Amino acid sequence: MRFDEKDFIAELRGNRRCLIEGVSGLLEYGDTAVAAELGKATITIRGKRLRLSMMSEDRLGICGEIDSITLEERNDK
């Protein structure tokens, strides 16, 4: 998977806060998982007591106990 510098930025602060810039859509939202669309990829944050702390046109802030973050390329046809 290859991304340009400007595709997205994911900033993790410890295991309690995550800020993602470059979001094009929210795919899943729950207290154990949040998934967002990043152009040709999907980022998924898993944990406990997750909640959105901020959401704007292309930014997403997530708080809670973050256990894992995965990035997957989407195979849209």
Secondary structure, 3 states (H helix, E strand, C coil): CCCCCCCCEEEEECCCEEEEECCCEEEEECCCEEEEEECCEEEEEEEEEEEEEEECCCEEEEEEEEEEEEEEECCCC
